[in-house]
């Protein structure tokens, strides 16, 4: 990982689940969102961690990887739309939450939503 800590109060050490999740998101983002961009994998990972709550400024990411701050901002905006969606599309986190809810409802672990007529 790029040395950023997970957004949790327990300390600065990242846990394995956090590192694995950010790594998977970073790999997927490379093909789904930033396929036309030449982007350092560690920088991409740092931007994803930032979007998920790590305390880091875009200027710091730009300086660390020697990239123009506007370029870093543009990549961050693309990643943010991909993760969280926009007014016209769902992000992957919303899609994952919906898929998980359906599975939990199918297994009767959570109640199905009440249909209103």
DRENLUMTI-115543 format. One record per residue (C-alpha): residue in one letter; residue number from 1; y, x negated, z negated. Coordinates in Angstrom, 1 decimal. Example, Ala and Ser with C-alpha at 12.3 -4.5 7.8 and 13.67 -1.06 7.14 Angstrom:
! residues 2
@rest A&nr 1&v -4.5&u -12.3&w -7.8
@rest S&nr 2&v -1.1&u -13.7&w -7.1
//
This chain:
! residues 117
@rest X&nr 1&v 0.0&u 0.0&w 0.0
@rest X&nr 2&v 3.6&u -1.0&w 0.2
@rest X&nr 3&v 4.1&u -1.6&w -3.5
@rest X&nr 4&v 5.7&u 1.8&w -4.2
@rest X&nr 5&v 4.5&u 3.7&w -7.2
@rest X&nr 6&v 3.2&u 7.2&w -7.2
@rest X&nr 7&v 5.7&u 9.8&w -8.4
@rest X&nr 8&v 4.2&u 10.2&w -11.9
@rest X&nr 9&v 5.6&u 9.4&w -15.3
@rest X&nr 10&v 2.5&u 7.4&w -16.4
@rest X&nr 11&v 3.8&u 4.1&w -15.0
@rest X&nr 12&v 4.2&u 2.1&w -11.9
@rest X&nr 13&v 0.5&u 1.5&w -11.1
@rest X&nr 14&v -0.8&u 3.7&w -8.3
@rest X&nr 15&v -4.1&u 5.4&w -8.7
@rest X&nr 16&v -6.8&u 5.3&w -6.1
@rest X&nr 17&v -6.6&u 9.0&w -5.1
@rest X&nr 18&v -2.8&u 8.6&w -4.5
@rest X&nr 19&v -3.3&u 5.5&w -2.3
@rest X&nr 20&v -6.1&u 7.1&w -0.4
@rest X&nr 21&v -4.1&u 10.2&w 0.3
@rest X&nr 22&v -1.0&u 8.3&w 1.4
@rest X&nr 23&v -3.2&u 6.1&w 3.6
@rest X&nr 24&v -4.8&u 9.1&w 5.3
@rest X&nr 25&v -1.5&u 10.8&w 5.8
@rest X&nr 26&v -0.1&u 7.6&w 7.3
@rest X&nr 27&v -2.9&u 7.2&w 9.7
@rest X&nr 28&v -2.7&u 10.8&w 10.8
@rest X&nr 29&v 1.1&u 10.6&w 11.2
@rest X&nr 30&v 0.6&u 7.6&w 13.5
@rest X&nr 31&v -1.1&u 9.8&w 16.1
@rest X&nr 32&v 0.3&u 13.2&w 15.4
@rest X&nr 33&v 4.0&u 12.6&w 14.9
@rest X&nr 34&v 4.9&u 9.0&w 15.7
@rest X&nr 35&v 2.6&u 8.2&w 18.6
@rest X&nr 36&v 5.4&u 7.2&w 20.9
@rest X&nr 37&v 7.0&u 5.0&w 18.2
@rest X&nr 38&v 6.3&u 1.4&w 17.3
@rest X&nr 39&v 6.3&u 1.7&w 13.6
@rest X&nr 40&v 4.9&u -0.7&w 11.0
@rest X&nr 41&v 2.1&u 1.0&w 9.1
@rest X&nr 42&v 3.5&u -0.1&w 5.7
@rest X&nr 43&v 6.9&u 1.3&w 6.6
@rest X&nr 44&v 5.3&u 4.6&w 7.6
@rest X&nr 45&v 3.4&u 4.6&w 4.3
@rest X&nr 46&v 6.6&u 3.9&w 2.4
@rest X&nr 47&v 8.4&u 6.8&w 4.1
@rest X&nr 48&v 5.5&u 9.2&w 3.3
@rest X&nr 49&v 5.5&u 8.1&w -0.3
@rest X&nr 50&v 9.3&u 8.6&w -0.4
@rest X&nr 51&v 8.9&u 12.1&w 1.0
@rest X&nr 52&v 6.2&u 12.8&w -1.7
@rest X&nr 53&v 8.5&u 11.7&w -4.5
@rest X&nr 54&v 8.6&u 7.9&w -4.8
@rest X&nr 55&v 12.1&u 6.8&w -5.8
@rest X&nr 56&v 13.2&u 4.7&w -2.9
@rest X&nr 57&v 16.3&u 4.8&w -0.6
@rest X&nr 58&v 16.1&u 4.8&w 3.2
@rest X&nr 59&v 18.4&u 1.8&w 3.2
@rest X&nr 60&v 15.9&u -0.1&w 1.0
@rest X&nr 61&v 13.0&u 0.7&w 3.4
@rest X&nr 62&v 15.1&u -0.4&w 6.4
@rest X&nr 63&v 16.0&u -3.6&w 4.7
@rest X&nr 64&v 12.4&u -4.3&w 3.6
@rest X&nr 65&v 11.0&u -3.9&w 7.1
@rest X&nr 66&v 14.1&u -5.2&w 9.0
@rest X&nr 67&v 14.7&u -2.0&w 10.9
@rest X&nr 68&v 17.9&u -0.2&w 11.5
@rest X&nr 69&v 18.7&u 2.4&w 8.9
@rest X&nr 70&v 19.3&u 5.1&w 11.6
@rest X&nr 71&v 15.8&u 4.4&w 13.0
@rest X&nr 72&v 14.2&u 4.7&w 9.6
@rest X&nr 73&v 16.1&u 8.0&w 9.0
@rest X&nr 74&v 14.9&u 9.4&w 12.3
@rest X&nr 75&v 11.3&u 8.5&w 11.5
@rest X&nr 76&v 11.7&u 10.0&w 8.1
@rest X&nr 77&v 13.0&u 13.3&w 9.5
@rest X&nr 78&v 10.1&u 13.5&w 11.9
@rest X&nr 79&v 7.6&u 12.9&w 9.1
@rest X&nr 80&v 9.4&u 15.4&w 6.9
@rest X&nr 81&v 9.1&u 18.2&w 9.5
@rest X&nr 82&v 5.4&u 17.3&w 10.0
@rest X&nr 83&v 4.6&u 17.4&w 6.3
@rest X&nr 84&v 6.8&u 20.3&w 5.2
@rest X&nr 85&v 7.5&u 22.2&w 8.3
@rest X&nr 86&v 10.7&u 23.8&w 9.5
@rest X&nr 87&v 12.1&u 27.3&w 10.1
@rest X&nr 88&v 9.9&u 27.7&w 13.2
@rest X&nr 89&v 6.7&u 25.9&w 12.2
@rest X&nr 90&v 4.4&u 25.3&w 9.2
@rest X&nr 91&v 3.9&u 21.8&w 8.0
@rest X&nr 92&v 0.5&u 20.2&w 7.4
@rest X&nr 93&v 0.9&u 20.7&w 3.6
@rest X&nr 94&v 1.4&u 24.4&w 4.1
@rest X&nr 95&v -1.5&u 24.6&w 6.5
@rest X&nr 96&v -3.7&u 22.7&w 4.0
@rest X&nr 97&v -2.7&u 25.0&w 1.2
@rest X&nr 98&v -3.5&u 28.1&w 3.3
@rest X&nr 99&v -6.9&u 26.7&w 4.3
@rest X&nr 100&v -7.7&u 25.9&w 0.7
@rest X&nr 101&v -6.6&u 29.3&w -0.5
@rest X&nr 102&v -8.9&u 31.0&w 2.1
@rest X&nr 103&v -11.9&u 28.9&w 0.9
@rest X&nr 104&v -11.2&u 29.6&w -2.7
@rest X&nr 105&v -10.9&u 33.3&w -2.0
@rest X&nr 106&v -14.2&u 33.2&w 0.1
@rest X&nr 107&v -16.0&u 31.7&w -2.9
@rest X&nr 108&v -14.3&u 34.3&w -5.2
@rest X&nr 109&v -12.7&u 31.5&w -7.3
@rest X&nr 110&v -9.3&u 33.1&w -6.8
@rest X&nr 111&v -8.5&u 36.8&w -6.1
@rest X&nr 112&v -7.6&u 37.9&w -2.5
@rest X&nr 113&v -4.1&u 39.0&w -2.0
@rest X&nr 114&v -3.4&u 42.7&w -2.4
@rest X&nr 115&v -2.8&u 44.3&w 1.0
@rest X&nr 116&v 0.3&u 46.5&w 1.0
@rest X&nr 117&v 0.4&u 49.6&w 3.2
//
